[in-house]
Amino acid sequence: TKECKSMRDDGKELRKYEVAYFTASVDEPQKNKEFAESLGLDFPILSDPQKNVAKEYGVLRPDGGVTNRWTFYIGKNGKVLYVDKSVNTAEHGKDIAKKLDELGVGKK
């Protein structure tokens, strides 16, 4: 919840960049929709209830129930530029903007 709130609160800064940003969850679409509405999120939450994408990205924990809280920065060419495996949930929106700058991502 803190992570999503941080991204929402720093959305104005994130939208300055030439990126598409979203979160992903292994919850069902309806649950994600309700969660997003309850927080007033202005970005999508992708649903992966079969956990196929989570497995492919290596974020599914060994118990198979939940995922690691990682952020993937993917270039326009589809290649992974960086993976943040130490997400600070309360500051995540600011951290994303900082990393986008470091990676040389263009602004609109």
C-alpha positions in Angstrom: 0.0 0.0 0.0 2.8 2.4 0.9 4.5 1.7 -2.5 1.3 2.5 -4.5 0.6 5.6 -2.4 4.2 6.9 -3.0 3.8 6.3 -6.8 0.4 8.1 -6.8 1.8 11.0 -4.7 4.8 11.4 -7.0 2.9 10.7 -10.2 3.3 14.3 -11.4 7.1 13.8 -11.4 6.9 10.3 -13.0 4.7 11.6 -15.8 7.4 14.0 -16.9 9.4 11.0 -18.3 8.8 9.1 -21.5 7.8 6.0 -19.7 4.8 3.8 -19.0 4.6 2.8 -15.4 2.4 0.3 -13.6 2.4 -2.2 -10.9 1.7 -5.9 -11.1 -0.1 -8.2 -8.7 -0.9 -11.9 -8.5 -4.4 -11.0 -7.3 -7.5 -11.3 -9.4 -8.4 -8.3 -11.6 -11.5 -7.3 -9.6 -9.5 -7.2 -6.3 -6.9 -5.0 -8.0 -9.6 -2.7 -9.4 -11.1 -2.3 -5.9 -7.7 -1.7 -4.4 -6.7 0.9 -7.0 -10.1 2.7 -6.5 -9.7 2.7 -2.7 -6.4 4.5 -3.0 -7.3 6.7 -5.9 -4.4 5.4 -8.1 -3.8 7.0 -11.4 -1.8 4.1 -12.9 -2.8 0.6 -13.8 -2.3 -2.6 -11.7 -1.7 -5.5 -14.0 -3.2 -8.8 -12.8 -1.3 -12.1 -13.0 -3.5 -14.5 -11.0 -1.9 -17.6 -12.7 1.5 -16.2 -11.6 3.0 -16.9 -15.0 4.6 -13.5 -15.5 5.8 -13.5 -11.8 7.6 -16.8 -12.4 9.2 -15.6 -15.7 10.5 -12.5 -14.0 11.8 -14.5 -11.0 9.8 -12.6 -8.4 7.6 -15.4 -7.1 8.8 -16.4 -3.6 9.6 -20.0 -2.9 6.3 -20.6 -1.1 4.6 -19.6 -4.3 2.0 -17.4 -2.6 3.4 -13.9 -2.9 6.0 -12.0 -4.9 9.1 -10.0 -4.1 8.6 -6.3 -4.3 11.0 -5.5 -7.1 10.9 -2.8 -9.7 12.0 -3.5 -13.3 13.2 -0.7 -15.6 12.7 -1.9 -19.2 14.0 0.1 -22.1 12.1 0.9 -25.3 13.9 -2.1 -26.9 12.3 -4.4 -24.4 15.6 -5.1 -22.5 15.8 -4.9 -18.8 18.0 -1.9 -17.9 17.9 -2.3 -14.1 16.2 -4.3 -11.4 15.6 -2.6 -8.0 15.5 -5.5 -5.4 15.6 -3.1 -2.4 12.4 -1.1 -2.8 11.8 1.5 -0.1 8.0 1.5 -0.2 7.5 4.9 1.4 9.9 6.7 -1.0 9.4 4.6 -4.1 7.9 7.3 -6.4 10.9 9.6 -5.7 13.3 6.6 -6.1 11.8 5.7 -9.5 12.3 9.3 -10.8 15.9 9.4 -9.5 16.6 6.1 -11.2 15.0 7.2 -14.5 17.4 10.2 -14.4 20.4 7.9 -13.7 19.4 5.7 -16.6 19.1 8.7 -19.0 15.4 8.3 -19.7 14.1 11.2 -21.7 11.5 13.7 -20.5 8.4 14.7 -22.4 
